[in-house]
Amino acid sequence: MDEWGEDTSDRLRNVTVTVGLTESDVNTPCGVFAGPGTLSQLVVDIDCSSVPKGRFVKIAKTTEALTLCEVEVFGYSA
């Protein structure tokens, strides 16, 4: 809900996640959330279909602004 009480959860769509070894090269595809989000949806999991190596993660939406409250990134050392 936004500050006027309107449901804006449907804006959560077409979000892409990419990974990279350097800040300037974060373009290895990881996952996509096609959406749309729902008002009751508290968590969105985006799992990588492959196991990319990287230090930097980019979460992007190309058509509109993207606002996130909390992001957790999990990985492991190879």
N, CA, C and O atoms as a CHARMM CRD file, in Angstrom:
* protein
*
  312
    1    1 MET  N      0.84000  -1.17800   0.00000 PROA 1      0.00000
    2    1 MET  CA     0.00000   0.00000   0.00000 PROA 1      0.00000
    3    1 MET  C      0.88700   1.24200   0.00000 PROA 1      0.00000
    4    1 MET  O      1.94300   1.27600   0.63100 PROA 1      0.00000
    5    2 ASP  N      0.43700   2.23800  -0.71000 PROA 2      0.00000
    6    2 ASP  CA     1.18500   3.49000  -0.69400 PROA 2      0.00000
    7    2 ASP  C      0.62500   4.41300   0.38700 PROA 2      0.00000
    8    2 ASP  O     -0.26200   4.02100   1.14500 PROA 2      0.00000
    9    3 GLU  N      1.13800   5.62300   0.45600 PROA 3      0.00000
   10    3 GLU  CA     0.71900   6.54400   1.52400 PROA 3      0.00000
   11    3 GLU  C     -0.73700   6.97400   1.43000 PROA 3      0.00000
   12    3 GLU  O     -1.27600   7.54500   2.37900 PROA 3      0.00000
   13    4 TRP  N     -1.38200   6.70500   0.29300 PROA 4      0.00000
   14    4 TRP  CA    -2.79600   7.05900   0.12900 PROA 4      0.00000
   15    4 TRP  C     -3.69900   5.84100   0.27900 PROA 4      0.00000
   16    4 TRP  O     -4.90200   5.92000   0.03000 PROA 4      0.00000
   17    5 GLY  N     -3.11500   4.71100   0.68800 PROA 5      0.00000
   18    5 GLY  CA    -3.90500   3.50800   0.91000 PROA 5      0.00000
   19    5 GLY  C     -4.21100   2.71400  -0.34200 PROA 5      0.00000
   20    5 GLY  O     -5.06200   1.82500  -0.30800 PROA 5      0.00000
   21    6 GLU  N     -3.54100   3.00600  -1.44600 PROA 6      0.00000
   22    6 GLU  CA    -3.78300   2.28400  -2.69400 PROA 6      0.00000
   23    6 GLU  C     -2.84900   1.08300  -2.79900 PROA 6      0.00000
   24    6 GLU  O     -1.68400   1.15000  -2.40700 PROA 6      0.00000
   25    7 ASP  N     -3.37900  -0.01400  -3.33100 PROA 7      0.00000
   26    7 ASP  CA    -2.58700  -1.22200  -3.54300 PROA 7      0.00000
   27    7 ASP  C     -1.69200  -1.02200  -4.76300 PROA 7      0.00000
   28    7 ASP  O     -2.18100  -0.91500  -5.88700 PROA 7      0.00000
   29    8 THR  N     -0.40000  -0.97400  -4.53900 PROA 8      0.00000
   30    8 THR  CA     0.55400  -0.79100  -5.63800 PROA 8      0.00000
   31    8 THR  C      1.41600  -2.03600  -5.84400 PROA 8      0.00000
   32    8 THR  O      2.43700  -1.97500  -6.52900 PROA 8      0.00000
   33    9 SER  N      1.01500  -3.15700  -5.26000 PROA 9      0.00000
   34    9 SER  CA     1.81800  -4.37800  -5.33500 PROA 9      0.00000
   35    9 SER  C      1.96400  -4.89800  -6.76000 PROA 9      0.00000
   36    9 SER  O      2.92600  -5.60300  -7.06300 PROA 9      0.00000
   37   10 ASP  N      1.02500  -4.56000  -7.63400 PROA 10     0.00000
   38   10 ASP  CA     1.11400  -5.03700  -9.01700 PROA 10     0.00000
   39   10 ASP  C      2.26800  -4.38900  -9.78200 PROA 10     0.00000
   40   10 ASP  O      2.59400  -4.82500 -10.88600 PROA 10     0.00000
   41   11 ARG  N      2.88400  -3.36500  -9.21500 PROA 11     0.00000
   42   11 ARG  CA     4.05100  -2.74200  -9.85000 PROA 11     0.00000
   43   11 ARG  C      5.28000  -3.64000  -9.78200 PROA 11     0.00000
   44   11 ARG  O      6.22500  -3.47100 -10.55300 PROA 11     0.00000
   45   12 LEU  N      5.26200  -4.59700  -8.85400 PROA 12     0.00000
   46   12 LEU  CA     6.38900  -5.51600  -8.72100 PROA 12     0.00000
   47   12 LEU  C      6.28500  -6.57000  -9.81700 PROA 12     0.00000
   48   12 LEU  O      5.65800  -7.61300  -9.63800 PROA 12     0.00000
   49   13 ARG  N      6.90800  -6.27900 -10.95000 PROA 13     0.00000
   50   13 ARG  CA     6.91800  -7.18200 -12.09900 PROA 13     0.00000
   51   13 ARG  C      8.12800  -6.86600 -12.96300 PROA 13     0.00000
   52   13 ARG  O      8.67300  -5.76200 -12.91900 PROA 13     0.00000
   53   14 ASN  N      8.53600  -7.84700 -13.74600 PROA 14     0.00000
   54   14 ASN  CA     9.66200  -7.69600 -14.67700 PROA 14     0.00000
   55   14 ASN  C     10.93100  -7.20400 -13.98700 PROA 14     0.00000
   56   14 ASN  O     11.58300  -6.26800 -14.45100 PROA 14     0.00000
   57   15 VAL  N     11.26400  -7.84100 -12.88900 PROA 15     0.00000
   58   15 VAL  CA    12.47300  -7.51200 -12.13700 PROA 15     0.00000
   59   15 VAL  C     13.55500  -8.52600 -12.51100 PROA 15     0.00000
   60   15 VAL  O     13.31400  -9.73300 -12.49200 PROA 15     0.00000
   61   16 THR  N     14.73400  -8.03300 -12.84600 PROA 16     0.00000
   62   16 THR  CA    15.83400  -8.92100 -13.22000 PROA 16     0.00000
   63   16 THR  C     16.96500  -8.82800 -12.20100 PROA 16     0.00000
   64   16 THR  O     17.19100  -7.78400 -11.58900 PROA 16     0.00000
   65   17 VAL  N     17.65700  -9.93000 -12.03900 PROA 17     0.00000
   66   17 VAL  CA    18.80800  -9.98700 -11.14600 PROA 17     0.00000
   67   17 VAL  C     20.00900 -10.43600 -11.96900 PROA 17     0.00000
   68   17 VAL  O     19.95600 -11.44600 -12.67200 PROA 17     0.00000
   69   18 THR  N     21.09000  -9.67100 -11.86900 PROA 18     0.00000
   70   18 THR  CA    22.33800 -10.02700 -12.54000 PROA 18     0.00000
   71   18 THR  C     23.47100 -10.00100 -11.51900 PROA 18     0.00000
   72   18 THR  O     23.36800  -9.36700 -10.46900 PROA 18     0.00000
   73   19 VAL  N     24.55000 -10.70200 -11.84700 PROA 19     0.00000
   74   19 VAL  CA    25.68700 -10.85300 -10.94400 PROA 19     0.00000
   75   19 VAL  C     26.96300 -10.56500 -11.72000 PROA 19     0.00000
   76   19 VAL  O     27.03200 -10.81100 -12.92400 PROA 19     0.00000
   77   20 GLY  N     27.97900 -10.03900 -11.02600 PROA 20     0.00000
   78   20 GLY  CA    29.25900  -9.80000 -11.67900 PROA 20     0.00000
   79   20 GLY  C     30.42000  -9.78700 -10.71000 PROA 20     0.00000
   80   20 GLY  O     30.24500  -9.62200  -9.50300 PROA 20     0.00000
   81   21 LEU  N     31.60300  -9.96400 -11.25800 PROA 21     0.00000
   82   21 LEU  CA    32.81800  -9.96500 -10.43800 PROA 21     0.00000
   83   21 LEU  C     33.28500  -8.56500 -10.08900 PROA 21     0.00000
   84   21 LEU  O     33.94100  -8.36300  -9.06700 PROA 21     0.00000
   85   22 THR  N     32.94800  -7.58200 -10.94200 PROA 22     0.00000
   86   22 THR  CA    33.32600  -6.19200 -10.67700 PROA 22     0.00000
   87   22 THR  C     32.08800  -5.31600 -10.73700 PROA 22     0.00000
   88   22 THR  O     31.07700  -5.69700 -11.32800 PROA 22     0.00000
   89   23 GLU  N     32.16800  -4.16000 -10.13400 PROA 23     0.00000
   90   23 GLU  CA    31.02800  -3.24200 -10.09800 PROA 23     0.00000
   91   23 GLU  C     30.63300  -2.76500 -11.49200 PROA 23     0.00000
   92   23 GLU  O     29.46400  -2.47000 -11.74100 PROA 23     0.00000
   93   24 SER  N     31.59700  -2.68900 -12.39500 PROA 24     0.00000
   94   24 SER  CA    31.30300  -2.20600 -13.74700 PROA 24     0.00000
   95   24 SER  C     30.88400  -3.32900 -14.69200 PROA 24     0.00000
   96   24 SER  O     30.55500  -3.06100 -15.84800 PROA 24     0.00000
   97   25 ASP  N     30.88800  -4.57200 -14.23200 PROA 25     0.00000
   98   25 ASP  CA    30.56400  -5.70900 -15.09700 PROA 25     0.00000
   99   25 ASP  C     29.57600  -6.64300 -14.39700 PROA 25     0.00000
  100   25 ASP  O     29.87900  -7.80900 -14.14300 PROA 25     0.00000
  101   26 VAL  N     28.40200  -6.11600 -14.09300 PROA 26     0.00000
  102   26 VAL  CA    27.37500  -6.89800 -13.39700 PROA 26     0.00000
  103   26 VAL  C     26.32100  -7.29500 -14.42200 PROA 26     0.00000
  104   26 VAL  O     25.20400  -6.77800 -14.40100 PROA 26     0.00000
  105   27 ASN  N     26.67600  -8.21700 -15.32400 PROA 27     0.00000
  106   27 ASN  CA    25.73900  -8.53500 -16.40000 PROA 27     0.00000
  107   27 ASN  C     25.53900 -10.02400 -16.64000 PROA 27     0.00000
  108   27 ASN  O     24.99000 -10.40600 -17.67400 PROA 27     0.00000
  109   28 THR  N     25.97000 -10.87700 -15.71000 PROA 28     0.00000
  110   28 THR  CA    25.67700 -12.30100 -15.83900 PROA 28     0.00000
  111   28 THR  C     24.26100 -12.54000 -15.33100 PROA 28     0.00000
  112   28 THR  O     23.98300 -12.31700 -14.15300 PROA 28     0.00000
  113   29 PRO  N     23.35300 -12.99600 -16.21100 PROA 29     0.00000
  114   29 PRO  CA    21.96300 -13.19900 -15.78500 PROA 29     0.00000
  115   29 PRO  C     21.86600 -14.21500 -14.65000 PROA 29     0.00000
  116   29 PRO  O     22.56300 -15.22900 -14.63400 PROA 29     0.00000
  117   30 CYS  N     20.99800 -13.91700 -13.72100 PROA 30     0.00000
  118   30 CYS  CA    20.80200 -14.81200 -12.58400 PROA 30     0.00000
  119   30 CYS  C     19.35200 -15.26700 -12.51400 PROA 30     0.00000
  120   30 CYS  O     19.08700 -16.46900 -12.49300 PROA 30     0.00000
  121   31 GLY  N     18.41200 -14.33600 -12.47700 PROA 31     0.00000
  122   31 GLY  CA    17.01500 -14.70600 -12.35200 PROA 31     0.00000
  123   31 GLY  C     16.09500 -13.55800 -12.68500 PROA 31     0.00000
  124   31 GLY  O     16.52400 -12.41500 -12.84300 PROA 31     0.00000
  125   32 VAL  N     14.80000 -13.88900 -12.78900 PROA 32     0.00000
  126   32 VAL  CA    13.77100 -12.90900 -13.14800 PROA 32     0.00000
  127   32 VAL  C     12.54400 -13.16200 -12.28600 PROA 32     0.00000
  128   32 VAL  O     12.18900 -14.30900 -12.01700 PROA 32     0.00000
  129   33 PHE  N     11.90600 -12.09100 -11.85900 PROA 33     0.00000
  130   33 PHE  CA    10.57800 -12.19000 -11.25200 PROA 33     0.00000
  131   33 PHE  C      9.61800 -11.52200 -12.21900 PROA 33     0.00000
  132   33 PHE  O      9.61100 -10.29800 -12.34800 PROA 33     0.00000
  133   34 ALA  N      8.80300 -12.32700 -12.90100 PROA 34     0.00000
  134   34 ALA  CA     7.88800 -11.79700 -13.91200 PROA 34     0.00000
  135   34 ALA  C      6.71300 -11.06600 -13.27300 PROA 34     0.00000
  136   34 ALA  O      6.19100 -10.10600 -13.84000 PROA 34     0.00000
  137   35 GLY  N      6.29600 -11.52300 -12.08800 PROA 35     0.00000
  138   35 GLY  CA     5.21000 -10.86900 -11.38000 PROA 35     0.00000
  139   35 GLY  C      3.86000 -11.16300 -11.98800 PROA 35     0.00000
  140   35 GLY  O      3.71200 -12.10600 -12.76500 PROA 35     0.00000
  141   36 PRO  N      2.89300 -10.37200 -11.64300 PROA 36     0.00000
  142   36 PRO  CA     2.94700  -9.24000 -10.72300 PROA 36     0.00000
  143   36 PRO  C      2.93900  -9.69900  -9.27000 PROA 36     0.00000
  144   36 PRO  O      2.55900 -10.82600  -8.95300 PROA 36     0.00000
  145   37 GLY  N      3.36700  -8.79700  -8.40600 PROA 37     0.00000
  146   37 GLY  CA     3.30800  -9.05700  -6.98100 PROA 37     0.00000
  147   37 GLY  C      1.86500  -8.96700  -6.50300 PROA 37     0.00000
  148   37 GLY  O      0.99200  -8.47800  -7.22100 PROA 37     0.00000
  149   38 THR  N      1.62300  -9.44100  -5.29100 PROA 38     0.00000
  150   38 THR  CA     0.29300  -9.34700  -4.69700 PROA 38     0.00000
  151   38 THR  C      0.40300  -8.66100  -3.34300 PROA 38     0.00000
  152   38 THR  O      1.47900  -8.61700  -2.74600 PROA 38     0.00000
  153   39 LEU  N     -0.69000  -8.13700  -2.87200 PROA 39     0.00000
  154   39 LEU  CA    -0.70500  -7.41100  -1.60200 PROA 39     0.00000
  155   39 LEU  C     -0.30200  -8.30800  -0.43400 PROA 39     0.00000
  156   39 LEU  O      0.32800  -7.84000   0.51500 PROA 39     0.00000
  157   40 SER  N     -0.65600  -9.58800  -0.49300 PROA 40     0.00000
  158   40 SER  CA    -0.33600 -10.50300   0.60700 PROA 40     0.00000
  159   40 SER  C      1.06400 -11.10600   0.49300 PROA 40     0.00000
  160   40 SER  O      1.48700 -11.85800   1.37000 PROA 40     0.00000
  161   41 GLN  N      1.77200 -10.78400  -0.56700 PROA 41     0.00000
  162   41 GLN  CA     3.10100 -11.36100  -0.80400 PROA 41     0.00000
  163   41 GLN  C      4.15800 -10.59200  -0.01800 PROA 41     0.00000
  164   41 GLN  O      4.46100  -9.44100  -0.33200 PROA 41     0.00000
  165   42 LEU  N      4.71400 -11.23600   1.00100 PROA 42     0.00000
  166   42 LEU  CA     5.69900 -10.57900   1.84700 PROA 42     0.00000
  167   42 LEU  C      7.12400 -10.81200   1.36600 PROA 42     0.00000
  168   42 LEU  O      8.00700  -9.98800   1.60600 PROA 42     0.00000
  169   43 VAL  N      7.34800 -11.93200   0.69000 PROA 43     0.00000
  170   43 VAL  CA     8.69300 -12.30300   0.25700 PROA 43     0.00000
  171   43 VAL  C      8.65100 -12.73600  -1.19800 PROA 43     0.00000
  172   43 VAL  O      7.73600 -13.44100  -1.62300 PROA 43     0.00000
  173   44 VAL  N      9.64600 -12.31000  -1.95300 PROA 44     0.00000
  174   44 VAL  CA     9.82700 -12.77300  -3.32700 PROA 44     0.00000
  175   44 VAL  C     11.19300 -13.43500  -3.39200 PROA 44     0.00000
  176   44 VAL  O     12.21000 -12.78900  -3.13900 PROA 44     0.00000
  177   45 ASP  N     11.22500 -14.71600  -3.73000 PROA 45     0.00000
  178   45 ASP  CA    12.48700 -15.43000  -3.89500 PROA 45     0.00000
  179   45 ASP  C     12.82700 -15.48000  -5.37300 PROA 45     0.00000
  180   45 ASP  O     11.99600 -15.85800  -6.19900 PROA 45     0.00000
  181   46 ILE  N     14.04300 -15.09900  -5.69900 PROA 46     0.00000
  182   46 ILE  CA    14.53600 -15.21800  -7.06500 PROA 46     0.00000
  183   46 ILE  C     15.78800 -16.07700  -6.98800 PROA 46     0.00000
  184   46 ILE  O     16.82900 -15.63500  -6.50200 PROA 46     0.00000
  185   47 ASP  N     15.67800 -17.30300  -7.47100 PROA 47     0.00000
  186   47 ASP  CA    16.80000 -18.23400  -7.42900 PROA 47     0.00000
  187   47 ASP  C     17.51900 -18.22500  -8.76500 PROA 47     0.00000
  188   47 ASP  O     16.88800 -18.18200  -9.82100 PROA 47     0.00000
  189   48 CYS  N     18.83400 -18.26500  -8.71400 PROA 48     0.00000
  190   48 CYS  CA    19.63200 -18.32900  -9.94000 PROA 48     0.00000
  191   48 CYS  C     19.46500 -19.70600 -10.57100 PROA 48     0.00000
  192   48 CYS  O     19.53800 -20.72600  -9.88500 PROA 48     0.00000
  193   49 SER  N     19.24100 -19.72600 -11.87500 PROA 49     0.00000
  194   49 SER  CA    19.11900 -21.00000 -12.57600 PROA 49     0.00000
  195   49 SER  C     20.48900 -21.63400 -12.79400 PROA 49     0.00000
  196   49 SER  O     20.59300 -22.84500 -12.98900 PROA 49     0.00000
  197   50 SER  N     21.53200 -20.82100 -12.76100 PROA 50     0.00000
  198   50 SER  CA    22.90300 -21.32200 -12.84500 PROA 50     0.00000
  199   50 SER  C     23.61700 -20.91800 -11.55800 PROA 50     0.00000
  200   50 SER  O     22.99200 -20.38800 -10.63900 PROA 50     0.00000
  201   51 VAL  N     24.90300 -21.16200 -11.49300 PROA 51     0.00000
  202   51 VAL  CA    25.67300 -20.77400 -10.30900 PROA 51     0.00000
  203   51 VAL  C     26.72600 -19.75700 -10.74800 PROA 51     0.00000
  204   51 VAL  O     27.88400 -20.11400 -10.96600 PROA 51     0.00000
  205   52 PRO  N     26.32500 -18.49100 -10.87600 PROA 52     0.00000
  206   52 PRO  CA    27.28600 -17.48700 -11.34000 PROA 52     0.00000
  207   52 PRO  C     28.27500 -17.11700 -10.23700 PROA 52     0.00000
  208   52 PRO  O     27.94600 -17.16000  -9.05100 PROA 52     0.00000
  209   53 LYS  N     29.47500 -16.75800 -10.64100 PROA 53     0.00000
  210   53 LYS  CA    30.46200 -16.24900  -9.69200 PROA 53     0.00000
  211   53 LYS  C     30.35300 -14.74100  -9.68400 PROA 53     0.00000
  212   53 LYS  O     30.22600 -14.11800 -10.73800 PROA 53     0.00000
  213   54 GLY  N     30.40000 -14.15300  -8.50700 PROA 54     0.00000
  214   54 GLY  CA    30.32300 -12.70800  -8.46400 PROA 54     0.00000
  215   54 GLY  C     30.40300 -12.15500  -7.06800 PROA 54     0.00000
  216   54 GLY  O     30.24600 -12.85700  -6.07000 PROA 54     0.00000
  217   55 ARG  N     30.65100 -10.88700  -7.04100 PROA 55     0.00000
  218   55 ARG  CA    30.73900 -10.13000  -5.80800 PROA 55     0.00000
  219   55 ARG  C     29.64400  -9.09200  -5.72900 PROA 55     0.00000
  220   55 ARG  O     29.26400  -8.64800  -4.64600 PROA 55     0.00000
  221   56 PHE  N     29.14400  -8.71200  -6.88700 PROA 56     0.00000
  222   56 PHE  CA    28.15100  -7.64700  -6.98200 PROA 56     0.00000
  223   56 PHE  C     26.85000  -8.20300  -7.55100 PROA 56     0.00000
  224   56 PHE  O     26.86000  -9.02300  -8.46900 PROA 56     0.00000
  225   57 VAL  N     25.73100  -7.74600  -6.99300 PROA 57     0.00000
  226   57 VAL  CA    24.40300  -8.16200  -7.43400 PROA 57     0.00000
  227   57 VAL  C     23.63400  -6.91700  -7.82300 PROA 57     0.00000
  228   57 VAL  O     23.63700  -5.92200  -7.09900 PROA 57     0.00000
  229   58 LYS  N     22.96900  -6.97700  -8.98000 PROA 58     0.00000
  230   58 LYS  CA    22.14200  -5.84800  -9.41700 PROA 58     0.00000
  231   58 LYS  C     20.70800  -6.33300  -9.57100 PROA 58     0.00000
  232   58 LYS  O     20.44700  -7.34100 -10.22700 PROA 58     0.00000
  233   59 ILE  N     19.79000  -5.60700  -8.96100 PROA 59     0.00000
  234   59 ILE  CA    18.36300  -5.87900  -9.07300 PROA 59     0.00000
  235   59 ILE  C     17.77700  -4.69500  -9.82100 PROA 59     0.00000
  236   59 ILE  O     17.87800  -3.55800  -9.36100 PROA 59     0.00000
  237   60 ALA  N     17.16100  -4.95400 -10.97500 PROA 60     0.00000
  238   60 ALA  CA    16.74700  -3.84400 -11.83500 PROA 60     0.00000
  239   60 ALA  C     15.36800  -4.06800 -12.43700 PROA 60     0.00000
  240   60 ALA  O     14.89600  -5.19300 -12.60000 PROA 60     0.00000
  241   61 LYS  N     14.75900  -2.95500 -12.75300 PROA 61     0.00000
  242   61 LYS  CA    13.49200  -2.92300 -13.47500 PROA 61     0.00000
  243   61 LYS  C     13.63800  -1.81700 -14.50300 PROA 61     0.00000
  244   61 LYS  O     13.94800  -0.68100 -14.14400 PROA 61     0.00000
  245   62 THR  N     13.42300  -2.12400 -15.76200 PROA 62     0.00000
  246   62 THR  CA    13.75500  -1.15600 -16.80500 PROA 62     0.00000
  247   62 THR  C     12.64100  -0.16900 -17.11500 PROA 62     0.00000
  248   62 THR  O     12.91900   0.90600 -17.64800 PROA 62     0.00000
  249   63 THR  N     11.40100  -0.48800 -16.80500 PROA 63     0.00000
  250   63 THR  CA    10.29900   0.37700 -17.23800 PROA 63     0.00000
  251   63 THR  C      9.82300   1.37600 -16.19600 PROA 63     0.00000
  252   63 THR  O      9.25800   2.40900 -16.55300 PROA 63     0.00000
  253   64 GLU  N     10.03900   1.09200 -14.91600 PROA 64     0.00000
  254   64 GLU  CA     9.55500   1.97200 -13.85100 PROA 64     0.00000
  255   64 GLU  C     10.56500   1.97200 -12.70800 PROA 64     0.00000
  256   64 GLU  O     11.52100   1.19600 -12.69900 PROA 64     0.00000
  257   65 ALA  N     10.33200   2.84400 -11.76300 PROA 65     0.00000
  258   65 ALA  CA    11.17800   2.86000 -10.56500 PROA 65     0.00000
  259   65 ALA  C     10.93900   1.58500  -9.76400 PROA 65     0.00000
  260   65 ALA  O      9.84700   1.01700  -9.79400 PROA 65     0.00000
  261   66 LEU  N     11.95400   1.15100  -9.05900 PROA 66     0.00000
  262   66 LEU  CA    11.86500  -0.03500  -8.22000 PROA 66     0.00000
  263   66 LEU  C     12.24200   0.36000  -6.80000 PROA 66     0.00000
  264   66 LEU  O     13.33200   0.88100  -6.56400 PROA 66     0.00000
  265   67 THR  N     11.34400   0.11200  -5.85800 PROA 67     0.00000
  266   67 THR  CA    11.59600   0.41900  -4.45900 PROA 67     0.00000
  267   67 THR  C     11.56100  -0.88300  -3.67500 PROA 67     0.00000
  268   67 THR  O     10.58500  -1.63000  -3.74000 PROA 67     0.00000
  269   68 LEU  N     12.61700  -1.14900  -2.94100 PROA 68     0.00000
  270   68 LEU  CA    12.70600  -2.36800  -2.14100 PROA 68     0.00000
  271   68 LEU  C     12.92500  -1.99100  -0.68500 PROA 68     0.00000
  272   68 LEU  O     13.64500  -1.03800  -0.38600 PROA 68     0.00000
  273   69 CYS  N     12.30600  -2.73800   0.21900 PROA 69     0.00000
  274   69 CYS  CA    12.46900  -2.46000   1.64700 PROA 69     0.00000
  275   69 CYS  C     13.66000  -3.19400   2.22800 PROA 69     0.00000
  276   69 CYS  O     14.42700  -2.62000   3.00100 PROA 69     0.00000
  277   70 GLU  N     13.82100  -4.43700   1.87200 PROA 70     0.00000
  278   70 GLU  CA    14.90300  -5.23900   2.43400 PROA 70     0.00000
  279   70 GLU  C     15.32000  -6.28100   1.41200 PROA 70     0.00000
  280   70 GLU  O     14.47500  -6.91100   0.77600 PROA 70     0.00000
  281   71 VAL  N     16.60700  -6.45700   1.25800 PROA 71     0.00000
  282   71 VAL  CA    17.13500  -7.43600   0.30500 PROA 71     0.00000
  283   71 VAL  C     18.14800  -8.31000   1.02500 PROA 71     0.00000
  284   71 VAL  O     19.03600  -7.80400   1.71100 PROA 71     0.00000
  285   72 GLU  N     18.01800  -9.61100   0.87000 PROA 72     0.00000
  286   72 GLU  CA    18.99200 -10.55300   1.40700 PROA 72     0.00000
  287   72 GLU  C     19.55700 -11.34300   0.24400 PROA 72     0.00000
  288   72 GLU  O     18.80700 -11.86300  -0.58300 PROA 72     0.00000
  289   73 VAL  N     20.87200 -11.43600   0.17700 PROA 73     0.00000
  290   73 VAL  CA    21.54100 -12.19200  -0.87700 PROA 73     0.00000
  291   73 VAL  C     22.30500 -13.32300  -0.21000 PROA 73     0.00000
  292   73 VAL  O     23.08600 -13.09800   0.71400 PROA 73     0.00000
  293   74 PHE  N     22.07500 -14.53600  -0.68200 PROA 74     0.00000
  294   74 PHE  CA    22.74100 -15.70400  -0.12700 PROA 74     0.00000
  295   74 PHE  C     23.63900 -16.32100  -1.18400 PROA 74     0.00000
  296   74 PHE  O     23.27300 -16.38500  -2.35800 PROA 74     0.00000
  297   75 GLY  N     24.78800 -16.76400  -0.77600 PROA 75     0.00000
  298   75 GLY  CA    25.71900 -17.42400  -1.67600 PROA 75     0.00000
  299   75 GLY  C     26.59500 -18.36500  -0.87900 PROA 75     0.00000
  300   75 GLY  O     26.37800 -18.58600   0.31200 PROA 75     0.00000
  301   76 TYR  N     27.57400 -18.90900  -1.54800 PROA 76     0.00000
  302   76 TYR  CA    28.50300 -19.78500  -0.85900 PROA 76     0.00000
  303   76 TYR  C     29.87500 -19.67500  -1.50000 PROA 76     0.00000
  304   76 TYR  O     30.00200 -19.27500  -2.65700 PROA 76     0.00000
  305   77 SER  N     30.88600 -20.02800  -0.74800 PROA 77     0.00000
  306   77 SER  CA    32.26000 -20.01200  -1.24900 PROA 77     0.00000
  307   77 SER  C     32.53000 -21.30600  -1.98800 PROA 77     0.00000
  308   77 SER  O     32.21100 -22.39400  -1.50800 PROA 77     0.00000
  309   78 ALA  N     33.11600 -21.17200  -3.15100 PROA 78     0.00000
  310   78 ALA  CA    33.39500 -22.37100  -3.95400 PROA 78     0.00000
  311   78 ALA  C     34.70100 -22.99300  -3.54400 PROA 78     0.00000
  312   78 ALA  O     35.10400 -24.01100  -4.10800 PROA 78     0.00000
